[in-house]
């Protein structure tokens, strides 16, 4: 007698399981996110590589190790984010808003990787003709670049076994389905099953696989959170549709540094890397403008100079309004509270609007001092010096706390022609700085405001 198939209801937002339908998910609070899915029986077959070899337990001293050579693309910014290049056998997840340029980036990278090995580009969203039109616009098409418009995972695996490519691109993971799972495409069960099979193919056969993932309206990758834990590297492709700059950010990387970023500019010929982002972010800064301060922020291993802008104006309503773009809202609220308590700035009846110019998201503690100086500059209607930069974390008592990699930050500011930089005094021990820049050590927020505004 055949077993009755069990069904369960799964939240498509967070992956919470429930034996019955619920209007609101008790785990994430999302409404109308439950879908009924049939529970599949576990697959009993062992992992088998394309050569037919099954995995087996091995002693640690029996495991053969070799130095893995990374495969570099022509985009140095892309190589930097990955930690030096593409690692064979890795599973890389790239997420981003619709239309931001994920497919363009991977198609551009794929045509370059085709010069170093065989590439299979699997598209579940576009036809082969659409992809070829974009590829012709981006540049030369190599003979080892193969297109495959398919959404069935069984057929995709069969083609991988037949072709044995070096690189595989899946665009996108939400469109691929496994016939062994009865739920619809893009469901939690389908994404988990397909990703697990792709991970098996990558690890057992030393194939580098890139998968594209859509994001939710909150900016997180759609599907189960487990998806980010399964892959080796998670990259986010960020930017505004109205602007040409795009930022590729690594939030997880088993083969390199996290929080590394690469900056690109979208042009008619595709994505062009920006080699000196600091100069680009500062080129439109107005001389003598109030509410502006320059910070040297570390993005992974790279120091970047970014302009922080603030506009403080009297509120016309009972409660003051706070708005931030590219900055953490809670951090800005904390800095404004310290300015009011420790520096005597009456900000409780002032609306405050802050942003980081260029669309860069800043979230490290070293930006605190620049944020405070920008707010004070707008409040006092006094501009800061055009050749001054600010680095430092602000404590609740108004002290300026030390930050990491201070020497790299100072050298980057000096290279771009800045004459003065304010840094935590405790970070000055043993520093070797260029003679072209004056380093001012400060200990309190009040001291900084006194030296900047008199």
C-alpha positions in Angstrom: 0.0 0.0 0.0 1.5 3.4 -1.0 2.2 5.8 1.7 0.1 8.9 1.9 2.1 12.0 0.9 2.6 14.4 3.8 2.1 18.1 3.3 3.3 21.0 5.3 2.9 24.8 5.0 6.1 26.7 4.7 6.7 30.5 5.0 8.2 31.7 1.7 9.9 34.6 3.6 11.8 32.8 6.4 11.2 29.0 5.8 9.1 28.4 9.0 7.2 25.1 8.9 3.6 24.7 10.1 1.3 21.7 10.0 -1.6 24.0 9.0 -2.2 27.3 7.1 -1.5 30.5 9.1 -2.4 34.0 8.0 0.7 35.5 9.6 4.0 33.8 10.2 4.8 33.6 13.9 8.5 33.6 13.2 9.0 36.7 10.9 5.6 38.3 11.1 5.0 38.3 7.3 1.3 38.1 6.2 0.0 35.6 3.5 3.4 34.0 3.0 2.5 30.3 3.7 2.3 27.9 0.8 1.4 24.2 1.0 4.3 21.9 -0.1 4.5 18.1 -0.3 7.3 16.7 1.8 9.7 14.7 -0.4 11.3 11.5 0.8 15.0 11.9 1.5 17.3 10.8 -1.3 19.2 7.7 -0.3 21.9 7.7 -3.0 25.4 8.7 -2.0 27.2 11.6 -3.6 28.6 10.6 -7.0 31.0 12.7 -9.1 30.8 13.0 -12.9 33.5 10.3 -13.1 31.3 7.8 -11.1 33.5 7.9 -8.0 31.5 7.8 -4.7 32.5 9.7 -1.6 33.8 7.7 1.4 35.2 8.5 4.9 38.9 9.2 4.8 41.6 9.7 7.4 42.8 13.3 7.7 46.4 12.4 6.8 45.1 10.6 3.7 43.5 13.7 2.3 45.5 15.1 -0.6 46.0 18.8 -0.5 47.2 21.1 -3.3 47.5 24.8 -3.8 44.4 25.9 -5.6 45.2 28.4 -8.4 42.6 31.1 -8.7 41.3 32.0 -12.1 41.5 35.7 -12.7 39.1 37.7 -14.9 39.9 40.9 -16.7 37.9 42.9 -14.1 40.3 43.6 -11.2 37.4 44.9 -9.0 35.6 41.6 -9.4 38.8 39.6 -8.6 39.3 41.8 -5.5 35.8 41.1 -4.1 36.3 37.3 -4.6 39.6 37.5 -2.8 41.9 37.3 -5.8 39.9 35.4 -8.4 37.5 32.6 -9.0 38.2 29.5 -7.0 37.5 26.2 -8.8 34.9 24.1 -7.0 33.3 27.2 -5.3 29.6 28.1 -5.1 29.0 31.8 -5.4 25.7 33.5 -4.8 25.1 37.0 -6.3 22.0 39.0 -5.2 20.6 42.4 -6.1 17.5 44.3 -7.0 15.8 43.6 -10.3 17.4 45.5 -13.2 20.5 46.5 -11.3 22.9 44.6 -13.6 23.5 41.1 -12.2 23.0 39.3 -15.5 25.1 41.9 -17.3 28.0 41.4 -14.8 27.9 37.6 -15.0 27.6 37.6 -18.8 30.6 40.0 -19.0 32.6 37.8 -16.6 31.5 34.6 -18.4 32.8 35.8 -21.8 36.2 36.5 -20.1 36.2 33.1 -18.3 35.6 31.4 -21.6 39.2 32.3 -22.5 40.3 30.2 -19.5 38.0 27.3 -19.7 34.6 26.0 -20.9 31.6 28.1 -19.7 27.9 26.9 -19.5 25.5 29.8 -19.0 22.1 28.4 -17.9 19.3 31.0 -18.2 15.8 30.4 -16.8 14.6 34.0 -17.5 15.8 34.9 -21.0 16.0 33.1 -24.3 19.3 32.3 -26.0 18.6 35.1 -28.6 18.2 37.7 -25.9 21.5 36.7 -24.2 23.4 36.7 -27.5 22.2 40.3 -28.3 23.5 41.5 -25.0 26.8 39.5 -25.4 27.4 41.1 -28.8 27.0 44.6 -27.2 29.4 43.7 -24.4 32.2 42.5 -26.6 33.7 39.4 -28.3 32.0 36.0 -28.1 34.3 33.1 -27.5 33.6 29.6 -29.0 33.9 28.0 -25.5 30.9 29.9 -24.2 27.7 27.8 -24.3 24.1 29.0 -23.7 21.4 26.8 -22.3 17.8 28.0 -21.8 16.4 25.5 -19.3 14.6 25.4 -15.9 14.6 21.6 -15.2 17.4 20.6 -12.9 17.5 17.1 -14.2 18.2 18.3 -17.8 20.8 20.8 -16.4 22.7 18.1 -14.5 22.6 15.9 -17.6 24.2 18.7 -19.7 26.8 19.4 -17.1 27.7 15.6 -17.0 28.0 15.6 -20.8 29.9 18.8 -21.3 32.0 18.8 -18.1 32.4 22.6 -18.1 34.9 24.5 -15.9 32.4 27.3 -15.0 28.6 27.3 -14.7 26.3 30.3 -14.3 22.7 29.8 -13.1 20.4 32.8 -13.8 18.4 32.7 -11.6 18.1 30.1 -8.8 14.4 31.1 -8.3 13.5 29.8 -11.9 15.2 26.4 -11.6 13.0 23.5 -10.4 13.6 19.9 -9.4 10.8 17.5 -10.6 11.4 15.5 -7.4 9.8 18.3 -5.4 6.1 18.9 -6.0 6.1 22.6 -5.0 6.2 25.5 -7.4 9.2 27.2 -8.8 10.9 29.7 -6.4 9.5 28.0 -3.3 11.6 27.3 -0.2 11.8 23.6 -0.9 12.7 24.0 -4.6 15.5 26.6 -3.8 17.0 24.3 -1.1 16.9 21.2 -3.2 18.4 22.9 -6.3 21.1 24.7 -4.4 22.1 21.5 -2.6 22.4 19.7 -5.9 24.5 22.5 -7.4 26.7 22.5 -4.3 27.2 18.7 -4.8 28.2 19.2 -8.4 30.6 22.0 -7.6 32.4 20.2 -4.8 32.6 16.7 -6.3 33.7 17.9 -9.8 35.8 21.0 -9.1 33.4 23.3 -11.0 33.0 27.0 -10.1 29.3 27.7 -10.1 27.7 31.2 -9.9 24.0 31.5 -9.0 21.9 34.6 -9.2 19.4 35.3 -6.4 16.6 37.8 -6.3 16.1 40.0 -3.2 13.0 40.9 -1.2 11.7 44.4 -0.7 13.7 44.6 2.5 16.9 44.1 0.5 17.6 40.5 1.7 18.0 37.5 -0.6 14.7 35.8 -1.3 14.2 32.3 -0.1 15.4 30.5 3.0 18.2 32.0 5.1 19.9 28.6 4.8 20.8 29.5 1.2 23.5 31.9 2.4 24.9 29.3 4.7 25.2 26.7 2.0 27.2 28.7 -0.5 30.9 29.6 -0.2 30.6 33.3 -1.1 27.7 35.8 -1.0 27.9 38.9 -3.1 25.5 41.8 -3.2 25.2 44.0 -6.3 24.0 47.4 -5.1 23.3 50.8 -6.6 20.5 53.2 -7.7 18.9 52.9 -11.1 19.1 56.6 -11.5 22.9 56.6 -11.0 25.5 54.8 -13.2 27.6 53.6 -10.3 27.3 50.0 -9.0 28.9 48.5 -5.9 29.7 44.8 -5.6 30.0 43.9 -1.9 31.1 40.6 -0.3 29.2 39.8 2.9 30.5 36.2 3.1 33.7 34.7 1.6 35.3 31.5 2.6 38.3 32.2 0.3 39.0 35.9 1.1 38.2 39.0 3.1 34.6 39.9 3.9 33.2 43.4 3.5 35.4 43.9 0.4 33.8 46.0 -2.3 34.3 46.6 -6.1 33.0 49.7 -7.8 31.7 49.7 -11.4 30.1 52.2 -13.7 27.3 51.1 -16.0 28.0 52.3 -19.6 26.7 51.3 -23.0 29.5 48.8 -23.5 28.7 47.1 -20.1 30.2 47.5 -16.7 33.5 49.5 -16.5 35.5 49.2 -13.3 36.3 52.4 -11.3 40.0 52.2 -10.2 40.0 55.4 -8.1 36.6 55.6 -6.4 37.7 58.3 -3.9 38.4 60.8 -6.7 35.0 60.0 -8.2 33.1 60.5 -5.0 34.8 63.8 -4.2 34.8 65.4 -7.7 31.4 67.2 -7.3 32.0 68.6 -3.8 31.2 72.3 -3.5 33.9 74.5 -2.1 32.7 76.5 1.0 29.5 74.5 1.4 28.2 74.0 5.0 27.2 70.6 6.3 29.9 68.6 4.5 32.8 66.6 5.9 35.2 64.0 4.4 35.8 60.6 6.0 38.3 58.0 5.2 36.4 54.7 5.4 37.8 51.2 5.1 35.9 48.9 2.7 37.6 45.6 3.3 41.3 46.3 2.7 40.8 49.4 0.7 40.6 53.0 2.1 37.9 55.2 0.4 37.3 58.9 0.9 33.6 59.7 1.0 31.8 62.9 1.5 29.1 62.9 4.3 26.5 65.6 3.9 24.1 66.9 6.5 21.3 69.4 6.4 20.0 70.7 9.8 17.0 73.0 9.7 14.3 74.1 12.3 11.4 71.7 12.4 7.9 73.0 11.6 6.1 70.1 13.3 6.1 69.0 17.0 8.6 66.2 16.5 11.9 66.6 14.8 12.4 64.5 11.7 15.5 62.4 11.1 16.4 60.9 7.6 19.5 59.0 6.6 20.7 57.6 3.2 23.7 55.3 3.2 24.2 55.7 7.0 22.8 53.8 9.9 19.8 55.6 11.4 20.5 54.5 15.0 24.1 55.6 14.8 23.2 59.1 13.6 20.6 59.4 16.4 23.2 58.4 18.9 25.7 61.0 17.5 23.1 63.8 17.6 22.3 62.9 21.3 26.1 63.1 22.1 26.3 66.5 20.3 23.4 67.9 22.3 24.6 66.5 25.7 28.4 66.9 25.4 28.8 69.8 22.9 25.8 72.0 23.8 24.1 71.9 20.3 20.4 72.3 20.7 19.2 69.7 18.1 16.0 68.5 19.6 13.9 71.0 17.6 15.9 70.6 14.4 15.1 68.3 11.4 18.2 66.5 10.3 18.8 64.9 6.8 22.1 63.0 6.3 23.5 61.0 3.4 26.8 59.6 2.1 27.5 61.0 -1.4 27.9 58.6 -4.3 25.5 55.9 -3.0 28.1 54.2 -0.8 26.8 52.6 2.4 28.9 53.4 5.4 28.5 51.3 8.6 31.9 51.3 10.4 32.5 53.2 13.7 35.2 55.4 12.2 32.7 57.6 10.4 31.3 59.0 13.7 33.5 62.0 13.8 32.8 63.1 10.2 29.1 62.7 10.8 29.3 64.9 14.0 31.4 67.6 12.2 28.9 67.6 9.2 25.9 68.1 11.6 27.7 70.8 13.5 28.8 72.6 10.3 25.2 72.7 9.1 23.8 73.8 12.5 26.4 76.6 12.9 26.3 77.6 9.2 30.1 77.4 9.1 31.9 75.4 6.4 34.7 73.0 7.1 38.1 73.3 5.4 38.1 71.8 1.9 41.4 70.0 2.6 40.5 68.4 5.9 39.4 64.9 6.7 38.0 63.3 9.9 38.5 59.8 11.3 37.3 58.5 14.7 34.7 56.7 16.8 32.6 58.7 19.3 31.8 57.3 22.7 28.8 58.2 24.8 30.9 60.4 27.0 32.1 62.4 24.0 35.6 60.8 23.8 37.2 60.0 20.4 38.1 56.4 20.4 40.8 54.7 18.2 40.0 52.9 15.0 41.9 50.3 13.0 44.2 50.7 9.9 44.8 54.4 10.7 48.1 54.5 8.7 46.4 53.3 5.5 43.7 55.9 5.9 46.1 58.8 6.4 48.2 57.7 3.4 45.1 57.6 1.1 44.1 61.1 2.3 47.6 62.4 1.6 47.6 60.8 -1.8 44.5 62.7 -2.8 45.9 66.1 -1.7 44.4 66.6 1.7 46.5 68.8 4.0 45.0 68.1 7.4 43.4 65.0 9.1 41.8 64.7 12.5 42.4 61.3 14.1 42.1 59.8 17.6 45.2 60.8 19.7 45.6 57.2 21.0 46.2 56.0 17.5 49.2 58.2 16.8 51.8 55.9 18.6 54.4 54.6 16.1 52.8 56.0 13.0 54.8 56.8 9.9 52.9 59.5 8.0 53.8 61.5 4.9 55.2 65.1 5.3 52.5 66.5 3.0 49.7 66.1 5.5 49.2 67.4 9.1 47.9 64.8 11.5 45.9 66.3 14.4 45.4 64.0 17.4 42.1 64.7 19.3 40.6 63.2 22.4 37.1 64.7 22.8 34.3 65.8 20.5 34.4 69.3 22.1 38.1 69.7 21.3 37.4 68.8 17.6 34.6 71.3 17.2 36.7 74.0 18.9 39.6 73.4 16.5 37.4 73.2 13.4 35.0 76.1 14.0 37.0 78.2 16.5 
